Amino acid sequence: MSEAKLSAAILKGTDLKEAILRKSILRAADLTGTDLSGADLSEVDFTGADLTDTKLHGASLSRANLSAVGSFKRVDLSAANLSGANLRGLDLKTANLSGTNLSGANLDEASFTETNMG
């Protein structure tokens, strides 16, 4: 499913473990409670998406655009790869970043209040 056009899709609570969604567009998608553990989300555009309570444990989000995500509360990014991702201005409050690779990520103006850095 690489390069899928899923703007405004309602995927709330869906099991997408290990899905390959590389270079997909998920703008304004509702991913609340979705399990994307181990998924390949490299270069995905999440602009305006709701990622509240989303499980991204071990997922690859290299070069993904997360800068204008609508909600990122309680997201599990433990052991995820965010190398080169755009997290500019993202509020990571209550997110789990334990063991996460943030090398080369744009963290300008990102907020890490109450974030678990492991």
DRENDO-1510 file (C-alpha; in Angstrom, 1 decimal, always signed):
<recs>
REC; n; res; u; v; w
REC; 1; MET; +0.0; +0.0; +0.0 .
REC; 2; SER; +2.9; +2.4; -0.5 .
REC; 3; GLU; +2.0; +5.9; -1.8 .
REC; 4; ALA; -1.6; +5.4; -0.7 .
REC; 5; LYS; -3.8; +8.6; -0.7 .
REC; 6; LEU; -5.6; +8.4; +2.6 .
REC; 7; SER; -6.4; +12.0; +3.3 .
REC; 8; ALA; -9.3; +12.4; +5.8 .
REC; 9; ALA; -9.6; +8.6; +6.2 .
REC; 10; ILE; -11.2; +7.4; +9.3 .
REC; 11; LEU; -8.9; +4.6; +10.5 .
REC; 12; LYS; -9.8; +4.9; +14.2 .
REC; 13; GLY; -8.8; +1.8; +16.2 .
REC; 14; THR; -7.5; -0.1; +13.1 .
REC; 15; ASP; -4.9; -2.8; +13.4 .
REC; 16; LEU; -2.2; -1.9; +10.9 .
REC; 17; LYS; +0.8; -3.6; +12.5 .
REC; 18; GLU; +3.7; -3.9; +10.1 .
REC; 19; ALA; +1.8; -2.2; +7.3 .
REC; 20; ILE; +3.9; -0.7; +4.5 .
REC; 21; LEU; +2.6; +2.8; +3.9 .
REC; 22; ARG; +5.8; +4.4; +2.7 .
REC; 23; LYS; +5.3; +7.8; +1.0 .
REC; 24; SER; +1.6; +7.8; +1.7 .
REC; 25; ILE; -0.6; +10.8; +2.4 .
REC; 26; LEU; -2.5; +10.7; +5.7 .
REC; 27; ARG; -3.4; +14.4; +5.9 .
REC; 28; ALA; -6.3; +15.0; +8.4 .
REC; 29; ALA; -6.7; +11.2; +8.9 .
REC; 30; ASP; -8.2; +10.0; +12.2 .
REC; 31; LEU; -5.8; +7.4; +13.5 .
REC; 32; THR; -6.9; +7.6; +17.1 .
REC; 33; GLY; -6.0; +4.3; +18.9 .
REC; 34; THR; -4.6; +2.8; +15.7 .
REC; 35; ASP; -1.9; +0.1; +16.1 .
REC; 36; LEU; +0.9; +0.9; +13.6 .
REC; 37; SER; +3.6; -1.0; +15.5 .
REC; 38; GLY; +6.4; -2.0; +13.2 .
REC; 39; ALA; +4.9; -0.3; +10.2 .
REC; 40; ASP; +6.9; +1.4; +7.5 .
REC; 41; LEU; +5.7; +5.0; +7.5 .
REC; 42; SER; +8.8; +6.5; +5.9 .
REC; 43; GLU; +8.2; +9.8; +4.2 .
REC; 44; VAL; +4.5; +9.8; +5.2 .
REC; 45; ASP; +2.7; +13.1; +5.4 .
REC; 46; PHE; +0.7; +13.3; +8.6 .
REC; 47; THR; -0.4; +17.0; +8.4 .
REC; 48; GLY; -3.5; +17.6; +10.5 .
REC; 49; ALA; -3.8; +13.9; +11.4 .
REC; 50; ASP; -5.1; +12.8; +14.9 .
REC; 51; LEU; -2.7; +10.4; +16.4 .
REC; 52; THR; -4.1; +10.3; +19.9 .
REC; 53; ASP; -3.3; +7.0; +21.7 .
REC; 54; THR; -1.6; +5.6; +18.5 .
REC; 55; LYS; +0.9; +2.8; +18.9 .
REC; 56; LEU; +4.0; +3.3; +16.8 .
REC; 57; HIS; +6.3; +1.0; +18.7 .
REC; 58; GLY; +9.2; +0.0; +16.4 .
REC; 59; ALA; +7.7; +1.8; +13.4 .
REC; 60; SER; +9.9; +3.5; +10.8 .
REC; 61; LEU; +9.0; +7.2; +10.4 .
REC; 62; SER; +12.2; +8.3; +8.8 .
REC; 63; ARG; +11.7; +11.6; +6.9 .
REC; 64; ALA; +8.0; +11.6; +7.8 .
REC; 65; ASN; +6.2; +15.0; +8.2 .
REC; 66; LEU; +4.7; +15.2; +11.7 .
REC; 67; SER; +5.1; +19.0; +12.0 .
REC; 68; ALA; +1.4; +19.9; +11.8 .
REC; 69; VAL; -0.2; +16.9; +13.4 .
REC; 70; GLY; -3.6; +17.7; +15.0 .
REC; 71; SER; -3.1; +15.6; +18.1 .
REC; 72; PHE; -0.2; +13.6; +19.4 .
REC; 73; LYS; -1.3; +12.8; +23.0 .
REC; 74; ARG; -0.1; +9.5; +24.6 .
REC; 75; VAL; +1.5; +8.2; +21.4 .
REC; 76; ASP; +3.9; +5.2; +21.9 .
REC; 77; LEU; +7.0; +5.9; +19.8 .
REC; 78; SER; +9.2; +3.6; +21.8 .
REC; 79; ALA; +12.0; +2.0; +19.7 .
REC; 80; ALA; +10.7; +3.9; +16.6 .
REC; 81; ASN; +13.0; +5.3; +13.9 .
REC; 82; LEU; +12.3; +9.1; +13.5 .
REC; 83; SER; +15.6; +9.8; +11.7 .
REC; 84; GLY; +15.3; +12.9; +9.5 .
REC; 85; ALA; +11.6; +13.3; +10.4 .
REC; 86; ASN; +10.1; +16.8; +10.7 .
REC; 87; LEU; +8.8; +17.3; +14.2 .
REC; 88; ARG; +8.9; +21.1; +14.1 .
REC; 89; GLY; +6.6; +22.6; +16.7 .
REC; 90; LEU; +5.1; +19.2; +17.7 .
REC; 91; ASP; +3.7; +18.9; +21.2 .
REC; 92; LEU; +5.1; +15.5; +22.4 .
REC; 93; LYS; +3.4; +15.9; +25.8 .
REC; 94; THR; +2.9; +12.4; +27.4 .
REC; 95; ALA; +4.5; +10.6; +24.4 .
REC; 96; ASN; +6.7; +7.6; +24.9 .
REC; 97; LEU; +10.1; +8.1; +23.1 .
REC; 98; SER; +12.0; +5.5; +25.0 .
REC; 99; GLY; +14.7; +4.1; +22.7 .
REC; 100; THR; +13.6; +6.2; +19.8 .
REC; 101; ASN; +16.1; +7.2; +17.1 .
REC; 102; LEU; +15.8; +11.0; +16.6 .
REC; 103; SER; +19.1; +11.5; +14.6 .
REC; 104; GLY; +18.8; +14.3; +12.1 .
REC; 105; ALA; +15.1; +15.0; +13.1 .
REC; 106; ASN; +13.9; +18.6; +13.0 .
REC; 107; LEU; +13.0; +19.3; +16.6 .
REC; 108; ASP; +12.7; +23.1; +16.4 .
REC; 109; GLU; +10.1; +24.4; +18.8 .
REC; 110; ALA; +9.0; +20.9; +19.7 .
REC; 111; SER; +7.7; +20.5; +23.3 .
REC; 112; PHE; +8.9; +17.6; +25.4 .
REC; 113; THR; +6.9; +18.3; +28.6 .
REC; 114; GLU; +6.1; +15.0; +30.5 .
REC; 115; THR; +7.6; +13.0; +27.6 .
REC; 116; ASN; +9.1; +9.6; +28.5 .
REC; 117; MET; +12.6; +9.7; +27.0 .
REC; 118; GLY; +13.5; +6.4; +28.7 .
</recs>
